[in-house]
Amino acid sequence: MGILNVTPDSFYAHSRIRHEKTLLDKAGKMIQEGATILDIGGQSTRPGSEKISSEEELQRVIPAIEMIRKTFPEIFISVDTYYSEVARQAAQEGADLVNDISAGLLDPDMGRVVGSSGIPYIMMHMKGNPQNMQQMTDYKDLIPDLLRYFTERIEFMKQCGVKDIIVDPGFGFAKTIEQNFSLLSSLNQLHILDKPVMVGLSRKSMIWKTLHTTPEDALNGTTALHTIALMKGCHILRVHDVKEAVECIRLTRLIK
């Protein structure tokens, strides 16, 4: 899954897209390098990010979805949003998946909208919201807590009519660096949920802070952790750098 941020403030500066040509060039490059899903987001959800309205998010993502659907009709498009209205309009414009960092907790209508649309749903683990989540890192026991959270949210979404669900453990969301690495070590335990697992590790602070570098210099560390995630049974990598992630997938597939 290639990340397309139509935002001015994503944590990784090189991922920000502000112009139509840049968007289509980047989407085309990602597809050529092997991306099978493009994830379009109109709001940064990094720790402490500024919340924007659903109206502003719509103004950013809907034109992007329309352009990509028209130019690359075969690619799978995911919309990265926790707003049900954005999800609804994105699905109408051809989005194939909804990627929600809040698992429906930030908008009570999300389950109904996704259930009605009939498209797959990616639910992520997070506590609180992007503005306060890093003050909410206390857990009784991290993995059992995540399993309880997903079990409850999966059941809720099923009751809303959502049929296809993917889980994302939420690296960097309401978790300390140490908890992120503990989660990666135990990632295979999420298979008890019997759902595909997506991970978003790409250039995150757990990498560059540990290595005392920057997001711009965190590609090698990202590839190292992608390898571990794949060995733990991850099904989807959400990435800024498609070529390197595809190479990682191709190599790890050969390990028996």
C-alpha positions in Angstrom: 0.0 0.0 0.0 1.6 3.2 -1.2 0.9 6.4 0.9 -0.4 9.5 -0.9 -0.7 12.4 1.5 -2.6 15.3 0.0 -1.7 17.3 3.1 0.6 20.2 3.9 1.8 18.8 7.2 2.5 15.1 7.2 5.4 14.1 9.4 7.6 13.0 6.4 8.0 16.1 4.3 8.7 14.2 1.0 5.3 12.5 1.2 3.3 15.7 1.0 1.5 16.4 -2.2 0.0 19.7 -3.2 -0.4 19.7 -7.0 -2.3 17.5 -9.5 0.8 16.6 -11.6 2.8 15.7 -8.5 -0.1 13.4 -7.4 -0.4 11.6 -10.7 3.4 11.3 -11.2 3.8 9.8 -7.7 0.8 7.5 -8.1 2.1 6.3 -11.4 5.6 5.7 -10.0 4.2 3.7 -7.0 2.1 1.5 -9.4 5.1 0.9 -11.6 7.2 -0.1 -8.6 4.6 -2.6 -7.5 2.0 -1.0 -5.3 -1.4 -2.8 -5.4 -3.2 -0.2 -3.2 -2.9 3.5 -3.0 -3.9 5.1 0.3 -5.1 8.7 0.0 -5.2 10.8 3.1 -6.2 14.4 3.5 -5.4 14.9 7.2 -2.2 14.3 9.1 -2.7 12.1 12.1 0.8 12.2 13.5 1.0 12.8 17.3 -0.1 16.4 18.1 -1.4 17.1 14.6 -4.0 19.7 14.1 -7.5 18.4 13.5 -9.3 19.6 10.4 -13.0 19.4 9.5 -14.6 16.8 7.3 -15.4 19.5 4.8 -11.7 20.5 4.4 -10.7 16.8 4.2 -13.3 16.3 1.5 -11.9 19.2 -0.5 -8.5 17.5 -0.5 -9.3 13.8 -1.0 -12.2 13.7 -3.4 -10.5 15.4 -6.3 -7.4 13.2 -5.7 -9.6 10.0 -5.8 -11.3 11.2 -8.9 -8.0 11.9 -10.7 -6.4 8.6 -9.7 -9.5 6.6 -10.6 -9.7 8.2 -14.0 -6.0 7.9 -14.7 -5.3 4.5 -13.2 -8.7 2.6 -13.4 -7.3 -0.8 -12.3 -5.6 0.3 -9.0 -7.2 -0.3 -5.6 -7.8 3.0 -3.8 -8.0 3.3 -0.1 -9.2 6.5 1.7 -7.5 7.2 5.0 -10.2 8.9 7.1 -12.1 8.7 10.4 -15.0 10.8 9.1 -18.0 8.8 7.9 -19.0 11.5 5.4 -15.6 11.4 3.8 -15.8 7.6 3.6 -19.3 7.8 2.0 -18.3 10.3 -0.7 -15.0 8.5 -1.3 -16.8 5.2 -1.9 -19.2 6.9 -4.3 -16.2 8.3 -6.3 -14.6 4.8 -6.6 -12.6 4.2 -3.4 -12.3 0.5 -2.8 -11.4 0.5 0.9 -11.8 2.7 4.0 -8.7 3.0 6.3 -9.8 4.3 9.7 -7.3 5.0 12.4 -10.1 5.1 15.0 -11.9 1.8 14.2 -15.1 3.8 14.2 -14.7 5.4 17.6 -14.3 9.0 16.4 -17.4 8.9 14.2 -20.3 6.8 15.3 -21.8 6.7 11.8 -18.7 5.1 10.3 -19.9 1.5 10.7 -23.2 2.2 9.1 -21.6 4.0 6.2 -19.0 1.3 5.5 -21.6 -1.5 6.0 -23.9 0.2 3.4 -21.1 0.7 0.9 -20.1 -2.9 1.0 -16.3 -2.2 0.8 -13.6 -3.6 3.0 -12.6 -1.7 6.2 -9.2 -1.3 7.8 -9.5 -0.7 11.5 -6.5 0.5 13.5 -5.8 0.4 17.3 -5.6 3.8 19.0 -6.6 5.3 22.3 -7.9 8.9 22.4 -7.2 10.9 19.3 -4.0 12.2 17.5 -4.0 15.3 19.7 -3.8 13.4 23.0 -3.0 9.8 22.2 0.7 10.0 23.4 -0.6 10.7 26.9 -2.6 7.5 26.8 0.1 4.8 26.7 -0.8 2.9 29.9 -1.8 -0.8 29.3 -2.6 -3.6 31.7 -1.0 -6.0 29.1 -0.4 -4.6 25.6 -1.2 -7.6 23.4 -4.2 -8.9 25.4 -5.5 -5.3 25.5 -5.2 -5.0 21.7 -6.9 -8.3 21.2 -9.8 -7.3 23.4 -10.1 -4.0 21.5 -10.1 -5.6 18.1 -12.6 -8.3 19.2 -15.0 -5.7 20.3 -14.6 -3.5 17.3 -14.8 -6.4 14.8 -18.1 -7.5 16.4 -19.5 -4.0 16.3 -18.6 -3.5 12.6 -20.0 -6.9 11.8 -23.3 -5.8 13.3 -23.2 -2.8 11.1 -22.9 -5.0 8.0 -19.2 -4.7 7.4 -18.1 -8.0 5.9 -14.3 -7.6 5.1 -12.1 -6.4 7.9 -8.4 -5.8 8.1 -6.6 -5.0 11.4 -3.8 -2.5 11.9 -2.1 -2.6 15.4 -1.3 1.1 15.2 2.4 1.5 15.5 3.1 4.9 17.0 -0.5 5.5 18.0 -0.9 5.7 21.8 2.3 3.7 22.3 5.8 4.4 23.5 8.8 3.4 21.5 9.4 0.4 23.8 5.7 -0.7 23.4 6.1 -0.4 19.6 9.0 -2.8 19.6 7.2 -5.2 22.0 4.2 -5.1 19.6 6.4 -5.9 16.6 7.9 -8.8 18.5 4.4 -10.2 19.3 2.8 -9.3 16.0 2.1 -12.9 15.1 -0.3 -13.2 18.1 -2.8 -11.0 16.2 -3.5 -13.9 13.9 -5.8 -15.3 16.6 -8.3 -12.7 15.2 -8.4 -14.5 11.9 -8.1 -11.2 10.0 -5.5 -9.9 7.6 -2.9 -7.7 9.3 -1.6 -4.4 8.0 1.3 -2.5 9.5 2.3 1.1 9.2 6.0 1.3 10.2 7.3 3.4 7.4 9.8 6.0 8.6 8.1 6.4 12.0 9.7 7.8 15.1 10.2 4.4 16.7 12.8 4.0 13.9 14.5 7.4 13.6 14.4 8.3 17.3 16.0 4.9 18.1 18.7 5.4 15.4 19.2 9.1 16.3 18.4 10.3 12.8 15.4 11.8 10.9 12.4 10.5 9.0 14.3 11.4 5.8 17.1 9.0 6.8 15.0 6.2 8.1 14.5 4.1 5.0 17.1 1.4 5.9 15.6 1.1 9.4 12.1 0.9 7.9 13.2 -2.0 5.6 14.7 -3.9 8.6 11.4 -3.7 10.5 9.4 -4.5 7.4 11.3 -7.7 7.2 10.5 -8.6 10.7 6.8 -7.8 10.3 6.6 -10.0 7.2 8.3 -12.8 9.0 5.7 -12.4 11.8 2.9 -12.9 9.2 2.0 -9.3 8.2 -0.2 -9.3 5.0 0.0 -5.6 4.0 2.8 -3.0 4.3 1.6 0.6 4.3 4.7 2.5 3.0 6.2 5.7 1.6 8.8 3.8 -0.4 7.2 1.1 -2.6 10.2 -0.2 -4.5 12.1 -1.1 -1.3 9.0 -2.6 0.3 8.3 -4.8 -2.8 11.9 -6.0 -2.8 11.5 -6.9 0.9 8.4 -8.8 0.2 9.9 -10.7 -2.7 12.9 -11.8 -0.7 11.1 -12.8 2.5 8.7 -14.9 0.5 11.6 -17.2 -0.4 12.3 -18.0 3.3 10.6 -21.2 4.3 
